[in-house]
Structure formats: structure tokens, C-alpha cells
Amino acid sequence: MIFLTYLVPPTLLFLPLSRIIAVLGLQNSMWSLVLVYPTYTIPFCSCLLIGFFKALPVEIEEAAIVDGCSLFGAFVKMAIPLSVPAI
């Protein structure tokens, strides 16, 4: 579903979003930006992060698990610090 937003040009997304903002009564307010800005940025950022997490070596997480970390602990202590440049 995230990649489907790349098939639609941003100018076509503007019309339904402006209608939603008008129905909610958020014209000329900061809250309209809070609603609209993530609509455009979340798909792009998640695509970048997926590629970055796939590029991380699996051996690093496996070594953390062998050393006694849980799967979640290996993710938090190994993958997140290595992905700070992407985040």
C-alpha cells in the first residue's frame, strides 16, 4: 500500500487532501500541516528505511543473540544504533 502512493502524482493527492482539510475546518491553521505533511513524507521515509535495514548484515544481530540478547534486544542494541544515519 505504501508503494501505491508513488504511482499517484502529488498534484492529484492535493485535491482530496484539500477537501478533507476543508471538511475538518482546518484551513489556514497549523493543524492542517500536521495532517498533510506526514501523508507525503511517511511513504518516502519508510522506503528509504526498508532499503537501509535490508543492507544491515544479519551476522551482527546473530552475534548479539549468541552473546545473550533477545531478538528485540539485538534490534535495539545493534540495528538501531547502526541505522542512526538513516533515521
Backbone as a printed PyTorch tensor [residue, N CA C, xyz], in Angstrom:
tensor([[[  0.8180,  -1.2000,   0.0000],
         [  0.0000,   0.0000,   0.0000],
         [  0.8610,   1.2630,   0.0000]],

        [[  2.0160,   1.1730,   0.6580],
         [  2.8760,   2.3520,   0.7180],
         [  3.3950,   2.7050,  -0.6720]],

        [[  3.7580,   1.6970,  -1.4450],
         [  4.3230,   1.9590,  -2.7630],
         [  3.2700,   2.4320,  -3.7630]],

        [[  1.9950,   2.1940,  -3.4930],
         [  0.9520,   2.6810,  -4.3940],
         [  0.8870,   4.2040,  -4.4140]],

        [[  1.2910,   4.8460,  -3.3240],
         [  1.2630,   6.3080,  -3.3180],
         [  2.2900,   6.8960,  -4.2780]],

        [[  3.3310,   6.1370,  -4.6220],
         [  4.3150,   6.6370,  -5.5910],
         [  3.7520,   6.6380,  -7.0070]],

        [[  2.7430,   5.8260,  -7.2590],
         [  2.1530,   5.7820,  -8.5940],
         [  1.2320,   6.9640,  -8.8570]],

        [[  0.7510,   7.5930,  -7.8040],
         [ -0.1500,   8.7300,  -7.9390],
         [  0.6730,  10.0090,  -7.8450]],

        [[  0.5590,  10.8930,  -8.8200],
         [  1.2990,  12.1590,  -8.7390],
         [  0.8410,  12.9900,  -7.5410]],

        [[  1.7490,  13.7120,  -6.9110],
         [  1.3780,  14.5100,  -5.7300],
         [  0.3190,  15.5620,  -6.0150]],

        [[  0.2490,  16.0410,  -7.2440],
         [ -0.7760,  17.0500,  -7.5530],
         [ -2.1780,  16.4500,  -7.4910]],

        [[ -2.3030,  15.1600,  -7.8030],
         [ -3.6140,  14.5240,  -7.6890],
         [ -3.9770,  14.2260,  -6.2400]],

        [[ -2.9820,  14.0540,  -5.3940],
         [ -3.2550,  13.8480,  -3.9750],
         [ -3.6680,  15.1350,  -3.2830]],

        [[ -3.2990,  16.2670,  -3.8670],
         [ -3.6070,  17.5420,  -3.2450],
         [ -5.1160,  17.8060,  -3.1990]],

        [[ -5.8370,  17.4300,  -4.2320],
         [ -7.2710,  17.7130,  -4.2760],
         [ -8.0550,  17.0030,  -3.1780]],

        [[ -7.9050,  15.6910,  -2.9810],
         [ -8.6380,  15.0670,  -1.8760],
         [ -8.1690,  15.5560,  -0.5030]],

        [[ -6.8900,  15.8300,  -0.3710],
         [ -6.4090,  16.3210,   0.9160],
         [ -6.9490,  17.7080,   1.2220]],

        [[ -7.0390,  18.5540,   0.2180],
         [ -7.6060,  19.8770,   0.4620],
         [ -9.0900,  19.7740,   0.8010]],

        [[ -9.7740,  18.8140,   0.2240],
         [-11.1950,  18.6010,   0.5600],
         [-11.3460,  18.1180,   2.0040]],

        [[-10.4650,  17.2090,   2.4240],
         [-10.5120,  16.7250,   3.8120],
         [-10.2240,  17.8590,   4.7840]],

        [[ -9.2490,  18.6920,   4.4530],
         [ -8.9230,  19.8390,   5.3100],
         [-10.1010,  20.7950,   5.3880]],

        [[-10.7830,  20.9930,   4.2710],
         [-11.9400,  21.8910,   4.2630],
         [-13.0870,  21.3210,   5.0890]],

        [[-13.3370,  20.0170,   4.9800],
         [-14.4260,  19.3940,   5.7430],
         [-14.1300,  19.4530,   7.2490]],

        [[-12.8630,  19.2800,   7.6100],
         [-12.4860,  19.3390,   9.0240],
         [-12.4040,  20.7670,   9.5520]],

        [[-12.4600,  21.7340,   8.6780],
         [-12.4070,  23.1360,   9.0880],
         [-11.0230,  23.5810,   9.5350]],

        [[-10.0060,  23.0420,   8.9200],
         [ -8.6330,  23.3450,   9.3230],
         [ -7.9130,  24.2750,   8.3470]],

        [[ -8.6450,  25.0280,   7.5290],
         [ -7.9900,  25.9290,   6.5940],
         [ -7.2120,  26.9800,   7.3770]],

        [[ -6.0630,  27.3400,   6.8450],
         [ -5.2070,  28.3820,   7.4210],
         [ -4.8410,  28.1000,   8.8770]],

        [[ -4.5650,  26.8620,   9.1840],
         [ -4.1370,  26.5270,  10.5390],
         [ -2.9130,  25.6240,  10.4850]],

        [[ -2.2170,  25.5760,  11.5880],
         [ -1.0300,  24.7360,  11.6810],
         [ -1.4100,  23.2540,  11.6920]],

        [[ -2.5970,  22.9160,  12.1810],
         [ -3.0200,  21.5160,  12.2610],
         [ -3.2360,  20.9040,  10.8870]],

        [[ -3.5270,  21.7220,   9.8900],
         [ -3.6400,  21.1820,   8.5370],
         [ -2.2920,  20.6800,   8.0510]],

        [[ -1.2110,  21.3820,   8.4180],
         [  0.1230,  20.9080,   8.0600],
         [  0.4780,  19.6350,   8.8040]],

        [[  0.0260,  19.5300,  10.0490],
         [  0.2830,  18.3200,  10.8280],
         [ -0.3960,  17.1200,  10.1760]],

        [[ -1.5010,  17.3200,   9.5460],
         [ -2.2210,  16.2430,   8.8720],
         [ -1.6410,  15.9330,   7.4960]],

        [[ -1.2730,  16.9430,   6.7380],
         [ -0.8710,  16.7560,   5.3550],
         [  0.6000,  16.3550,   5.2120]],

        [[  1.4800,  16.9320,   6.0090],
         [  2.9190,  16.6870,   5.8440],
         [  3.2800,  15.2070,   5.9930]],

        [[  2.8060,  14.4880,   7.0120],
         [  3.1420,  13.0580,   7.0940],
         [  2.5620,  12.2340,   5.9470]],

        [[  1.4930,  12.6940,   5.3490],
         [  0.8990,  11.9660,   4.2290],
         [  1.8810,  11.8450,   3.0740]],

        [[  2.6910,  12.8540,   2.8740],
         [  3.6650,  12.8200,   1.7940],
         [  4.9940,  12.2160,   2.2250]],

        [[  5.3910,  12.3960,   3.4730],
         [  6.7410,  12.0020,   3.8720],
         [  6.8560,  10.5680,   4.3770]],

        [[  5.8320,  10.0320,   5.0000],
         [  5.9340,   8.6840,   5.5670],
         [  6.2120,   7.6280,   4.5020]],

        [[  5.5390,   7.6120,   3.3590],
         [  5.8840,   6.5970,   2.3470],
         [  7.3220,   6.7110,   1.8490]],

        [[  7.7950,   7.9170,   1.6440],
         [  9.1570,   8.0970,   1.1600],
         [ 10.1750,   7.6500,   2.2050]],

        [[  9.9860,   8.0490,   3.4450],
         [ 10.9300,   7.6960,   4.5100],
         [ 10.9180,   6.1990,   4.7900]],

        [[  9.7520,   5.5890,   4.7540],
         [  9.7080,   4.1450,   5.0090],
         [ 10.3910,   3.3680,   3.8820]],

        [[ 10.3120,   3.8540,   2.6670],
         [ 11.0120,   3.2030,   1.5590],
         [ 12.5190,   3.2870,   1.7600]],

        [[ 13.0020,   4.4270,   2.2000],
         [ 14.4330,   4.5730,   2.4680],
         [ 14.8790,   3.6850,   3.6180]],

        [[ 14.0880,   3.6110,   4.6730],
         [ 14.4700,   2.7980,   5.8230],
         [ 14.4280,   1.3120,   5.5130]],

        [[ 13.4920,   0.8730,   4.6920],
         [ 13.4390,  -0.5380,   4.3220],
         [ 14.7330,  -0.9320,   3.6120]],

        [[ 15.1800,  -0.1030,   2.6870],
         [ 16.4190,  -0.3910,   1.9850],
         [ 17.6290,  -0.3690,   2.9100]],

        [[ 17.6150,   0.5380,   3.8730],
         [ 18.7440,   0.6210,   4.7940],
         [ 18.7810,  -0.5830,   5.7290]],

        [[ 17.6170,  -1.0080,   6.2590],
         [ 17.5860,  -2.1590,   7.1580],
         [ 17.9190,  -3.4580,   6.4300]],

        [[ 17.5830,  -3.5520,   5.1580],
         [ 17.9500,  -4.7450,   4.3980],
         [ 19.4560,  -4.8110,   4.1570]],

        [[ 20.1100,  -3.6560,   4.1380],
         [ 21.5490,  -3.6230,   3.8940],
         [ 22.3670,  -3.9520,   5.1440]],

        [[ 21.7410,  -3.9260,   6.3200],
         [ 22.4780,  -4.2690,   7.5460],
         [ 22.8000,  -5.7570,   7.5460]],

        [[ 24.0100,  -6.1190,   7.9280],
         [ 24.3740,  -7.5380,   7.9430],
         [ 23.6080,  -8.3050,   9.0260]],

        [[ 23.1240,  -9.4610,   8.6640],
         [ 22.3750, -10.3070,   9.5980],
         [ 23.3180, -10.8810,  10.6500]],

        [[ 24.5780, -11.0290,  10.3010],
         [ 25.5500, -11.6210,  11.2160],
         [ 25.7130, -10.8020,  12.4910]],

        [[ 25.5220,  -9.4870,  12.4060],
         [ 25.6530,  -8.6410,  13.5890],
         [ 24.5470,  -8.9650,  14.5880]],

        [[ 23.3200,  -9.1000,  14.1060],
         [ 22.2210,  -9.4510,  15.0030],
         [ 22.3750, -10.8690,  15.5300]],

        [[ 22.8460, -11.7720,  14.6950],
         [ 23.0560, -13.1460,  15.1430],
         [ 24.1320, -13.1990,  16.2220]],

        [[ 25.1830, -12.4030,  16.0930],
         [ 26.2360, -12.3650,  17.1030],
         [ 25.6940, -11.8160,  18.4220]],

        [[ 24.8140, -10.8360,  18.3530],
         [ 24.2140, -10.2990,  19.5720],
         [ 23.3200, -11.3400,  20.2420]],

        [[ 22.6100, -12.1280,  19.4680],
         [ 21.7560, -13.1780,  20.0260],
         [ 22.6080, -14.2620,  20.6770]],

        [[ 23.7220, -14.6140,  20.0430],
         [ 24.6350, -15.6090,  20.6180],
         [ 25.2200, -15.0910,  21.9360]],

        [[ 25.4620, -13.7780,  22.0120],
         [ 26.0260, -13.1910,  23.2200],
         [ 25.0050, -13.0270,  24.3410]],

        [[ 23.7350, -13.3540,  24.0820],
         [ 22.7500, -13.3480,  25.1490],
         [ 21.6160, -12.3550,  24.9970]],

        [[ 21.5810, -11.5770,  23.9370],
         [ 20.4750, -10.6390,  23.7300],
         [ 19.2610, -11.3870,  23.1800]],

        [[ 18.0960, -10.8750,  23.5030],
         [ 16.9020, -11.3940,  22.8590],
         [ 16.8260, -10.8190,  21.4490]],

        [[ 15.8350, -11.2450,  20.6940],
         [ 15.6960, -10.7220,  19.3310],
         [ 15.4050,  -9.2250,  19.3630]],

        [[ 14.5330,  -8.8220,  20.2830],
         [ 14.2300,  -7.3990,  20.4240],
         [ 15.4470,  -6.6320,  20.9380]],

        [[ 16.1850,  -7.2170,  21.8810],
         [ 17.3890,  -6.5830,  22.4000],
         [ 18.4550,  -6.4190,  21.3310]],

        [[ 18.5820,  -7.4100,  20.4720],
         [ 19.5440,  -7.3060,  19.3700],
         [ 19.1390,  -6.1960,  18.4140]],

        [[ 17.8540,  -6.0470,  18.1940],
         [ 17.3790,  -4.9800,  17.3160],
         [ 17.6580,  -3.6210,  17.9390]],

        [[ 17.3530,  -3.4860,  19.2360],
         [ 17.5150,  -2.1890,  19.8940],
         [ 18.9930,  -1.8420,  20.0920]],

        [[ 19.8040,  -2.8290,  20.4580],
         [ 21.2010,  -2.5460,  20.7810],
         [ 22.1370,  -2.5980,  19.5860]],

        [[ 21.7290,  -3.2480,  18.5010],
         [ 22.6100,  -3.3590,  17.3370],
         [ 22.0620,  -2.6480,  16.0990]],

        [[ 20.8380,  -2.9560,  15.7300],
         [ 20.3100,  -2.4220,  14.4630],
         [ 19.9880,  -0.9330,  14.5520]],

        [[ 19.3870,  -0.5170,  15.6450],
         [ 19.0250,   0.9010,  15.7740],
         [ 20.2760,   1.7990,  15.8070]],

        [[ 21.2910,   1.4810,  16.6370],
         [ 22.4900,   2.3530,  16.5890],
         [ 23.1780,   2.3680,  15.2220]],

        [[ 23.1530,   1.2560,  14.5080],
         [ 23.7590,   1.2460,  13.1810],
         [ 22.9430,   2.0100,  12.1510]],

        [[ 21.6540,   2.1570,  12.4110],
         [ 20.7920,   2.8500,  11.4490],
         [ 20.5340,   4.3020,  11.8060]],

        [[ 21.2400,   4.8350,  12.7800],
         [ 21.0710,   6.2380,  13.1580],
         [ 21.3100,   7.1860,  11.9880]],

        [[ 22.2830,   6.9480,  11.1070],
         [ 22.4350,   7.8610,   9.9710],
         [ 21.2110,   7.9060,   9.0590]],

        [[ 20.5050,   6.7920,   8.9240],
         [ 19.3200,   6.7830,   8.0710],
         [ 18.1240,   7.4050,   8.7700]],

        [[ 18.0350,   7.1850,  10.0680],
         [ 16.8920,   7.7290,  10.8180],
         [ 17.0480,   9.2260,  10.9410]]])
